[in-house]
Amino acid sequence: MRTADREARLPLKDAPTEGAVRMLEIGGHRIGLFRVAGRLYALADRCPHRGAPLCSGMITTPIETDGGEIVLGPRQSIVRCPWHKWEFEIATGRSLVDARLRVRRYAVHVDDEHVVVTLEQPARERWLESQEARS
């Protein structure tokens, strides 16, 4: 597969703001690029529950209860599936409804003044390097 079929590059200034998504297509895969707490994440645009276009869902803040108190999670850190309202953590792809399900994640890094999203799954080291490069 050619590099162009395995990655997308966009100017850092065109990356999504908090609470927004930027859709990309790489080698026939639709991918949503998100920003949560200043960090960039890429998720497949396919809900693992029933195959819905996940990235068109609402980006929101999780709400939990702790000892009878309502507690807000990290701001705008989940995406809610538009079909069945299942929620997924953007940073990890983990389902908040069924811990066995995860959305496929893709590697994101910053190269000079460009965001690069590849079809690779994110490696911990690459993720840390990209976040440090943005700082």
For each residue, the residues with C-beta under 8 A, 3 or more apart:
1: 5 6 27
2: 5 6
3: 6 7
4: 7
5: 1 2 26 27
6: 1 2 3 26 27 118 119 120
7: 3 4 26 116 117 118 119
8: 24 25 26 31 116 117
9: 111 114 115 116
10: 14 15 22 24 114 115
11: 14 15 113 114 115
12: 15 110 113 114 115 134
13: 113
14: 10 11 22 115
15: 10 11 12 22 33 35 40 115
16: 20 21 22 33 34 35
17: 20 35
18: 35 36 37 38 75 76
19: 59 76
20: 16 17 34 35 59
21: 16 32 33 34 55 59 79
22: 10 14 15 16 32 33
23: 30 31 32 33 45 55
24: 8 10 30 31 32 33 42 117
25: 8 28 29 30 31
26: 5 6 7 8 29 31 106 117 118 119
27: 1 5 6 119
28: 25
29: 25 26 44 119
30: 23 24 25 44 45 46 53 55
31: 8 23 24 25 26 42 43 44 45 55 106 117
32: 21 22 23 24 42 43 44 45 54 55 79
33: 15 16 21 22 23 24 40 41 42 108 115 117
34: 16 20 21 40 41 42 43 59 79 90
35: 15 16 17 18 20 38 39 40 41
36: 18 39 41 74 76 77 90 91
37: 18 74 75 77
38: 18 35 134
39: 35 36 91 131 134
40: 15 33 34 35 108 110 115 130 134
41: 33 34 35 36 90 91 105 108
42: 24 31 32 33 34 105 106 107 108 117
43: 31 32 34 54 55 79 88 90 93 103 104 105 106
44: 29 30 31 32 54 103 104 105 106
45: 23 30 31 32 53 54 55 56
46: 30 51 52 53 54 103 104
47: 50 51 52 53 54 57 81 83 84 86 88 103
48: 95 101 102 103 104
49: 52 81 83 84 86 95 97 98 101
50: 47 83 84
51: 46 47
52: 46 47 49 57 81 82 83 84
53: 30 45 46 47 56 57 82
54: 32 43 44 45 46 47 57 79 81 82 88 103
55: 21 23 30 31 32 43 45 79
56: 45 53 82
57: 47 52 53 54 79 80 81 82
58: 79 80 82
59: 19 20 21 34 76 78 79 80 90
60: 76 78 79 80 87
61: 72 73 74 75 76 77 78
62: 72 73 74 77 78 87 96
63: 70 71 72 73
64: 70 71 73
65: 68 69 70 71
66: 69 71
67:
68: 65
69: 65 66
70: 63 64 65
71: 63 64 65 66
72: 61 62 63 75
73: 61 62 63 64 77 78
74: 36 37 61 62 77
75: 18 37 61 72
76: 18 19 36 59 60 61
77: 36 37 61 62 73 74 89 90 91
78: 59 60 61 62 73 87 88 89 90 96
79: 21 32 34 43 54 55 57 58 59 60 87 88 90
80: 57 58 59 60 85 86 87
81: 47 49 52 54 57 84 85 86 87 88
82: 52 53 54 56 57 58
83: 47 49 50 52
84: 47 49 50 52 81
85: 80 81
86: 47 49 80 81 95 96 97 98 101
87: 60 62 78 79 80 81 95 96 97
88: 43 47 54 78 79 81 93 94 95 96 102 103
89: 77 78 92 93 94 96
90: 34 36 41 43 59 77 78 79 93
91: 36 39 41 77
92: 89 102 105
93: 43 88 89 90 102 103 104 105
94: 88 89 99 102
95: 48 49 86 87 88 98 99 100 101 102 103
96: 62 78 86 87 88 89
97: 49 86 87 101
98: 49 86 95 101
99: 94 95
100: 95
101: 48 49 86 95 97 98
102: 48 88 92 93 94 95 105
103: 43 44 46 47 48 54 88 93 95
104: 43 44 46 48 93 121
105: 41 42 43 44 92 93 102 121 122
106: 26 31 42 43 44 117 118 119 120 121 122
107: 42 117 118 120 121 122 123 126 127
108: 33 40 41 42 115 116 117 122 127 130
109: 115 116 126 127 129 130 133
110: 12 40 114 115 116 130 133 134
111: 9 114 116 133
112:
113: 11 12 13
114: 9 10 11 12 110 111
115: 9 10 11 12 14 15 33 40 108 109 110
116: 7 8 9 108 109 110 111
117: 7 8 24 26 31 33 42 106 107 108
118: 6 7 26 106 107
119: 6 7 26 27 29 106
120: 6 106 107 123
121: 104 105 106 107
122: 105 106 107 108 126 127
123: 107 120 126 127
124: 127 128
125: 128 129
126: 107 109 122 123 129 130
127: 107 108 109 122 123 124 130 131
128: 124 125 131 132
129: 109 125 126 132 133
130: 40 108 109 110 126 127 133 134
131: 39 127 128 134 135
132: 128 129 135
133: 109 110 111 129 130
134: 12 38 39 40 110 130 131
135: 131 132
